[in-house]
Amino acid sequence: MRRRKRFGRRGWAAVGMVVLVVVIGLGAFLAYENTLPTSVATNVKNGQKDVPTDGNFAFNFSRSVSIEAVRSAFSITPATDGSVSPVSGQSTYAWTPSKPLQELTTYTVNLKPTSDTSRHHVNGGQWTFTTIIIPRVLAITAGNGSPLKDGMEIDPGSTMKLTFNDTMEPVTIKVTVGAQIATLKWAVDDKSATFVTAGLPSGPLTVQIAPGGRDQSGHLVAAAFSLKTGVYWHDHEHTISLRYPALIQIPNDEFARDQNGLQAADIVYEYLAEGGITRLTAIFQNAPDVIGPMRSARFISLKLGRHYKGLLFQSGESQATRNRAASDPTPQFFDQVGFQYRTGSRDAPDNLLINGDRVLAAEELFNVAGYVFPKTRPNVSGGAPINSFTVDEHYSVYSYDAATGTYTKSEEGHPYQDASQHQPLRIEMVIQLHTREQLLDVGDGHGAHIHDYDMDTNGRIEVFYKGQHYTGNWASTDSHGPLTFTLDNGNPLTLPPGLVWIDVTQ
């Protein structure tokens, strides 16, 4: 019993000494720790790469730090808008950019030394990181290099350029153009590739890039890419925009061909005038540099002027037409010095021309309301293929050129050209308009009778577009508005951009 009692006293003394040492040691440690600066850890390591562009930069402090101190100490270069906000109490904060960071960019975050809420020193720090790049298509361009957007069109045979924001792995990029797989020719830096559209039919076209493409670092392309465009022939000559349509009377006898400016017309109406010779009413919403030659109007010209809400340009007029014009609302502009001019390169009377700027100047003399008649690519189906056809009443033959998606025209064996461009006339759509015709017992001043056409009721049409033949009806739903066209399937027919040629026949 004595031995056990003696051990207890000494044991408790030892325990007490141990506890005292621990307490003193812990106090000393805590006192030492209290002298240490507040530490900070981050969610992004110094030198880290492939950092997401839409993430944040978080700070985790070992002691409480006020948000004001963090905001004051924080900076980032390149300078980027963003905000510091608390995540957990006063120990964890995150800086979040206002918009995604720039891709493949090196940023440096600085935290200046500051103090925590207990006035302990907070060590500053510097962290550098580089953002990830997400490979994607920057643009598809063609022709003049302007980026293509949905709905924009390209010329036949165009070379298209596909540009990425990163160095790509070419074998992983699969492009289809319509139903064909494109053959890509890559640039030396593997950031762009070109492909050609030669041989593709005229019409709507979709360019697609399949998912699964990668850059040379293994990053996947963000998503599949698609561009809806179209291959169509375009007239690129210089023109002047008009506030309202100009209807210009153009002769079509063998001495007047080839005429200037027809390629820039939106619509050309062709009809018999007298003696088996046709005349043209060319309707322009944009005037080319030279138009002509110019001759006199006919009864149908006045009706077309009313339908298309424009100014009728002509030279000379029979008494019968003048009498009709006196009661017609269509405004008319006759040849005047300073506007039209006679050229020595043609024989009179088929040598009167007008320049585009003079057309605009003449229109400014009239108080005619601005007007643009609509033109948009038609959505048609169910046609019958036909590559060549005739309009016997006008001695005309039209032939389809699949390479351009347009029609060429010959009359009495003469292939039509635009005399200004020395190129075949390219017609986007041909319409043969059937209507009632009267041969009036009224002379034109030269012993011939005047043809008059019904343009204010309705009738049948034959339509030729993109190598296909359609049938339908025309109607004058508004005596002061353009004629409307409807196919036999009930769908409305819109007139496409480019030259539309309308043969008015019985």
C-alpha positions in Angstrom: 0.0 0.0 0.0 2.9 2.4 0.8 4.5 1.7 -2.6 1.3 2.4 -4.5 0.6 5.7 -2.6 4.2 6.9 -3.3 3.8 6.2 -7.1 0.5 8.2 -7.2 2.0 11.3 -5.9 5.0 11.2 -8.1 2.8 10.3 -11.2 0.4 13.1 -10.7 3.4 15.5 -10.3 4.8 14.1 -13.6 1.5 14.5 -15.3 1.2 18.1 -14.0 4.6 18.8 -15.3 3.7 17.4 -18.7 0.5 19.4 -18.9 2.4 22.5 -17.8 5.0 21.9 -20.5 2.3 21.3 -23.1 0.3 24.4 -22.1 3.5 26.5 -22.1 4.5 25.0 -25.4 1.0 25.5 -27.0 0.9 29.0 -25.7 4.4 29.6 -27.1 3.3 28.1 -30.4 0.1 30.1 -30.5 2.1 33.2 -29.6 4.5 32.4 -32.4 1.7 31.6 -34.9 0.1 34.9 -34.0 3.3 36.6 -35.2 3.1 34.9 -38.6 1.5 36.7 -41.6 -1.8 35.7 -42.9 -1.4 33.2 -45.8 -3.3 33.0 -49.0 -4.0 30.1 -51.4 -5.6 30.3 -54.9 -7.7 28.0 -57.1 -5.4 28.7 -60.0 -1.7 27.7 -59.7 1.1 30.0 -60.9 2.0 29.0 -64.5 -1.2 27.1 -65.0 -2.4 26.6 -68.7 -5.7 25.9 -70.3 -7.6 27.9 -67.7 -11.3 28.3 -68.7 -12.2 31.7 -70.0 -15.5 31.8 -68.1 -14.2 30.8 -64.7 -13.1 32.9 -61.7 -9.9 33.5 -59.6 -10.5 32.5 -56.0 -8.5 33.5 -52.9 -8.6 31.5 -49.6 -7.1 33.4 -46.7 -5.9 31.8 -43.4 -7.5 34.6 -41.4 -10.4 36.9 -42.0 -9.7 39.7 -44.5 -12.2 42.5 -45.3 -13.6 42.7 -48.8 -12.4 46.3 -49.0 -8.8 45.2 -48.4 -9.0 42.4 -51.0 -10.5 44.8 -53.6 -7.9 47.4 -52.9 -5.0 44.9 -53.2 -6.3 43.1 -56.3 -5.2 43.8 -59.9 -5.0 41.9 -63.2 -3.1 42.5 -66.4 -4.1 42.8 -69.2 -6.6 45.1 -67.5 -10.0 43.3 -67.5 -13.3 44.4 -66.1 -14.6 42.3 -63.2 -15.6 42.3 -59.6 -14.4 40.7 -56.3 -17.2 39.2 -54.2 -17.3 37.0 -51.0 -17.7 33.2 -51.3 -17.4 32.1 -47.7 -17.4 34.5 -44.8 -14.3 36.8 -44.8 -11.8 34.1 -45.7 -12.7 33.2 -49.3 -13.3 35.6 -52.1 -13.5 35.3 -55.9 -12.8 37.7 -58.7 -15.2 37.1 -61.7 -14.7 38.8 -65.1 -17.6 40.8 -66.5 -17.3 38.9 -69.7 -15.2 35.8 -70.8 -11.5 36.3 -70.8 -9.6 36.4 -74.1 -8.7 33.0 -75.4 -5.0 31.8 -75.4 -4.0 34.9 -73.5 -1.5 35.1 -70.6 -2.9 37.0 -67.5 -1.1 38.1 -64.4 -3.0 38.5 -61.1 -1.3 40.7 -58.4 -2.3 40.9 -54.8 -0.5 43.7 -53.0 0.5 43.2 -49.3 -2.3 44.2 -47.0 -3.6 43.5 -43.5 -6.4 41.2 -42.2 -9.1 42.2 -39.8 -6.8 41.5 -36.8 -4.1 43.7 -38.3 -1.9 40.7 -39.2 0.2 41.2 -42.3 -1.1 39.5 -45.4 1.6 38.6 -47.9 1.0 39.7 -51.4 1.4 37.4 -54.3 1.6 37.1 -58.1 0.1 34.4 -60.2 0.4 34.0 -64.0 -1.9 31.8 -66.0 -2.8 31.2 -69.7 -6.4 30.7 -70.9 -7.6 27.9 -73.0 -8.4 28.3 -76.7 -11.6 26.8 -78.1 -11.1 26.2 -81.8 -13.8 27.6 -84.0 -14.5 29.1 -87.4 -13.8 32.8 -87.5 -15.2 33.3 -91.0 -16.0 31.9 -94.4 -15.1 34.4 -97.2 -15.4 34.5 -100.9 -14.8 37.0 -103.7 -13.9 40.3 -102.1 -12.9 38.8 -98.8 -15.9 40.0 -96.8 -17.2 37.4 -94.3 -20.3 35.5 -95.5 -23.4 35.4 -93.4 -26.6 33.3 -93.8 -28.5 34.4 -96.8 -25.5 36.0 -98.6 -24.7 34.7 -102.1 -21.6 33.8 -104.0 -20.7 33.8 -107.7 -20.4 30.5 -109.7 -16.9 29.0 -109.4 -16.0 31.1 -106.4 -13.0 30.1 -104.2 -14.1 30.1 -100.6 -11.8 30.5 -97.6 -12.3 28.9 -94.3 -10.5 30.7 -91.4 -10.0 29.3 -87.9 -8.8 31.0 -84.7 -6.2 28.3 -84.0 -3.8 26.0 -85.7 -5.9 23.0 -86.7 -5.3 19.4 -87.3 -6.3 19.2 -91.0 -7.2 15.5 -91.2 -9.9 16.1 -88.5 -11.7 18.9 -90.4 -14.5 17.6 -92.7 -16.4 20.1 -94.9 -19.4 19.4 -97.1 -20.6 21.8 -99.7 -24.1 20.9 -100.7 -24.0 17.1 -101.2 -20.2 17.1 -102.0 -17.2 16.7 -99.7 -14.9 19.6 -100.2 -11.3 19.2 -101.0 -9.5 21.5 -98.6 -6.2 23.2 -99.5 -4.6 24.3 -96.2 -2.4 27.3 -95.6 1.2 26.7 -94.3 0.1 27.8 -90.7 -2.9 25.4 -90.8 -5.2 28.2 -89.7 -7.1 28.5 -92.9 -8.1 26.4 -95.9 -9.6 27.1 -99.3 -12.0 25.1 -101.5 -13.7 25.8 -104.8 -17.4 25.8 -105.9 -16.7 25.1 -109.6 -19.2 22.7 -111.0 -21.8 23.2 -108.4 -25.3 23.9 -109.7 -26.8 27.4 -109.3 -29.2 27.6 -106.4 -29.3 27.4 -102.6 -26.1 26.0 -101.0 -25.3 24.9 -97.4 -21.7 24.7 -96.2 -21.3 22.4 -93.2 -18.3 21.5 -90.9 -18.9 18.2 -89.1 -18.3 18.0 -85.3 -15.2 16.3 -84.1 -12.5 18.6 -85.5 -9.5 19.4 -83.4 -6.7 21.8 -83.1 -3.1 20.7 -82.9 -3.2 20.7 -79.1 -6.2 18.3 -79.1 -8.9 20.9 -78.3 -12.2 20.0 -79.9 -14.0 22.5 -82.1 -16.8 24.1 -80.1 -19.6 22.8 -82.3 -20.7 21.9 -85.8 -20.7 24.9 -88.2 -23.3 25.6 -90.9 -23.6 28.5 -93.5 -26.6 28.9 -95.7 -25.6 30.6 -98.9 -26.3 30.3 -102.6 -24.5 30.1 -105.9 -25.9 32.7 -108.3 -24.6 34.8 -111.2 -24.3 38.5 -110.3 -23.9 41.7 -112.3 -21.1 43.6 -110.7 -21.2 46.7 -112.9 -21.4 50.2 -111.3 -24.9 51.4 -110.8 -26.7 54.4 -109.2 -29.5 53.7 -106.7 -32.8 55.3 -107.7 -35.5 56.5 -105.3 -38.2 55.0 -107.5 -38.2 52.9 -110.7 -37.1 54.3 -114.1 -38.9 52.7 -117.1 -36.8 53.4 -120.3 -38.1 52.8 -123.8 -35.5 50.9 -125.8 -35.8 49.9 -129.5 -35.2 46.3 -130.5 -34.8 46.3 -134.3 -31.7 44.9 -135.8 -30.0 48.3 -136.1 -30.5 49.0 -132.3 -28.8 45.9 -131.2 -26.8 45.4 -129.1 -28.3 47.8 -126.5 -26.5 49.4 -123.5 -27.5 48.8 -119.9 -30.0 45.9 -120.3 -27.9 43.7 -117.9 -28.6 46.0 -115.0 -32.4 46.1 -115.5 -34.6 44.4 -113.0 -37.3 43.6 -115.5 -37.5 43.9 -119.3 -40.9 43.7 -120.9 -40.7 42.8 -124.6 -43.8 43.2 -126.9 -44.7 43.7 -130.5 -44.8 47.4 -131.5 -45.5 47.5 -135.2 -44.3 45.9 -138.4 -43.4 42.7 -136.6 -40.7 44.5 -134.6 -40.6 44.3 -130.9 -39.9 47.1 -128.4 -38.6 46.9 -124.9 -39.6 48.6 -121.6 -36.6 48.2 -119.3 -37.3 48.8 -115.6 -34.4 49.9 -113.4 -34.2 50.3 -109.7 -30.5 51.0 -110.1 -29.2 52.8 -113.2 -26.0 51.7 -114.9 -23.5 54.1 -116.4 -25.1 54.1 -119.9 -28.6 53.1 -121.1 -30.0 53.1 -124.6 -30.7 53.7 -127.3 -33.9 55.4 -126.4 -37.1 55.5 -128.5 -40.8 56.3 -128.1 -43.4 54.8 -125.8 -46.4 52.6 -126.6 -49.8 52.2 -124.9 -48.4 49.2 -122.9 -45.6 51.5 -121.7 -48.0 53.8 -119.9 -49.7 50.8 -118.3 -46.3 49.4 -117.1 -45.4 52.8 -115.7 -48.6 52.8 -113.7 -48.1 49.3 -112.4 -44.4 49.9 -111.4 -45.0 53.4 -110.0 -42.1 54.9 -111.9 -41.0 57.6 -114.4 -41.3 56.7 -118.1 -38.3 57.8 -120.2 -38.8 58.1 -124.0 -37.9 60.0 -127.1 -40.7 61.1 -129.4 -44.3 59.9 -129.3 -47.0 59.2 -131.8 -50.0 61.5 -131.7 -52.2 58.5 -130.6 -49.9 57.7 -127.7 -49.7 61.4 -126.8 -53.5 61.5 -126.7 -53.6 58.4 -124.5 -50.9 59.8 -122.2 -52.8 63.0 -121.6 -55.3 61.1 -119.5 -52.8 58.6 -118.0 -51.3 59.1 -114.5 -47.8 57.8 -115.6 -45.3 60.7 -115.5 -43.1 61.0 -118.6 -39.7 62.4 -119.3 -38.9 63.3 -122.9 -35.4 63.9 -124.4 -34.0 67.2 -123.1 -30.7 68.9 -123.6 -28.4 68.2 -120.6 -29.9 64.8 -120.0 -29.8 62.5 -123.1 -27.2 62.8 -125.8 -26.5 61.4 -129.2 -23.5 59.3 -129.8 -21.5 59.0 -133.0 -20.9 55.3 -132.5 -24.5 54.5 -133.6 -26.6 55.5 -136.5 -29.6 57.8 -136.0 -32.3 57.4 -134.8 -31.0 54.6 -132.6 -28.2 56.7 -131.1 -29.9 58.5 -128.2 -28.4 57.5 -124.9 -28.7 58.5 -121.2 -26.2 58.1 -118.4 -27.2 56.8 -115.0 -26.5 60.0 -113.1 -28.8 61.8 -115.6 -31.6 59.3 -114.9 -31.3 60.2 -111.2 -31.2 63.9 -112.0 -34.3 63.6 -114.2 -36.2 61.8 -111.4 -35.5 64.6 -109.0 -37.5 66.9 -111.3 -40.7 64.9 -110.5 -42.6 64.7 -107.2 -43.0 60.9 -107.3 -43.1 58.9 -104.1 -40.3 56.6 -103.4 -40.9 53.0 -104.2 -39.0 49.8 -104.5 -40.8 46.7 -105.9 -39.8 43.5 -104.1 -37.4 40.9 -105.6 -36.5 37.7 -103.7 -35.3 34.2 -104.7 -38.3 32.1 -105.5 -39.0 28.8 -103.7 -40.2 26.6 -106.5 -40.6 22.9 -107.1 -42.2 20.4 -109.4 -40.9 21.9 -112.7 -40.1 20.0 -115.9 -36.5 20.2 -117.1 -36.0 22.1 -120.3 -32.8 23.6 -121.5 -33.9 25.5 -124.6 -37.2 27.0 -125.8 -38.6 29.5 -128.2 -41.0 32.4 -128.2 -42.1 32.4 -131.8 -44.0 35.7 -131.7 -40.7 37.4 -130.9 -38.4 35.2 -133.0 -36.5 34.4 -129.8 -34.6 31.4 -128.6 -33.5 31.0 -125.0 -30.9 28.6 -123.8 -30.0 27.6 -120.3 -26.4 27.8 -119.1 -26.1 25.5 -116.1 -22.6 26.9 -115.2 -24.1 30.3 -114.4 -27.8 29.3 -113.8 -28.9 31.9 -116.3 -30.4 32.0 -119.8 -28.9 33.5 -122.9 -31.1 35.0 -125.6 -30.9 35.2 -129.4 -33.4 36.9 -131.7 -33.5 36.3 -135.4 -30.2 34.4 -135.0 -28.5 37.3 -133.2 -27.1 36.4 -129.7 -27.8 39.2 -127.3 -25.0 41.1 -125.5 -24.9 44.1 -123.3 -23.0 46.6 -125.5 -21.4 48.2 -122.4 -19.9 45.0 -121.1 -19.4 43.1 -124.4 -20.7 40.0 -122.6 -23.7 37.8 -123.3 -26.8 39.0 -121.7 -27.5 36.8 -118.6 -31.2 36.4 -117.8 -32.1 35.0 -114.4 -35.8 34.2 -115.2 -37.9 34.2 -118.3 -41.7 34.6 -118.2 -43.9 34.3 -121.2 -47.0 36.3 -120.3 -50.1 35.5 -122.3 -52.7 38.2 -122.6 -55.3 39.7 -124.9 -54.0 41.8 -127.7 -55.8 44.4 -129.9 -54.6 45.9 -133.1 -56.1 49.3 -132.9 -57.2 51.1 -136.0 -55.1 54.1 -135.0 -52.0 55.0 -136.9 -48.6 55.6 -135.3 -47.8 58.3 -137.7 -45.9 56.0 -140.0 -48.8 54.0 -141.5 -48.6 51.2 -139.0 -51.4 50.3 -136.5 -50.8 50.2 -132.8 -50.8 47.1 -130.7 -52.6 47.4 -127.4 -52.3 44.8 -124.6 -54.4 44.0 -121.6 -52.2 44.4 -118.5 -55.0 45.0 -116.0 -56.9 41.7 -115.7 -55.2 38.2 -115.7 -53.9 35.4 -117.9 -51.6 32.4 -118.2 -47.9 32.4 -117.8 -45.0 30.0 -118.6 -42.0 30.4 -116.3 -38.4 29.3 -117.0 -36.1 29.2 -114.0 -32.9 27.3 -113.3 -33.5 25.0 -116.3 -37.0 24.1 -115.2 -40.4 24.9 -116.8 -43.4 25.9 -114.7 -46.9 27.1 -115.6 -49.3 29.4 -113.7 -51.2 32.7 -113.9 -50.5 36.4 -113.8 -52.9 38.9 -112.3 -53.3 42.6 -111.9 -54.6 42.7 -108.3 -53.8 46.4 -108.1 -54.0 48.7 -111.1 -51.3 50.8 -109.4 -49.1 47.9 -108.3 -46.8 45.3 -109.9 -48.3 42.3 -111.6 -48.5 39.2 -109.4 -47.6 35.7 -110.4 -48.9 32.4 -109.1 -47.9 28.8 -110.1 -50.4 26.1 -110.8 -49.7 24.5 -107.4 -51.0 27.6 -105.8 -47.7 28.9 -104.6 -46.9 32.6 -105.3 -43.9 33.2 -107.6 -41.5 35.9 -106.6 -39.1 37.5 -109.0 -35.4 36.9 -108.3 -32.7 39.4 -108.1 -31.1 40.0 -111.5 -32.6 40.4 -114.9 -36.1 39.0 -115.4 -37.3 39.0 -119.1 -41.0 39.0 -119.7 -42.2 38.3 -123.2 -45.8 39.7 -123.6 -47.6 37.5 -126.2 -51.1 36.4 -127.1 
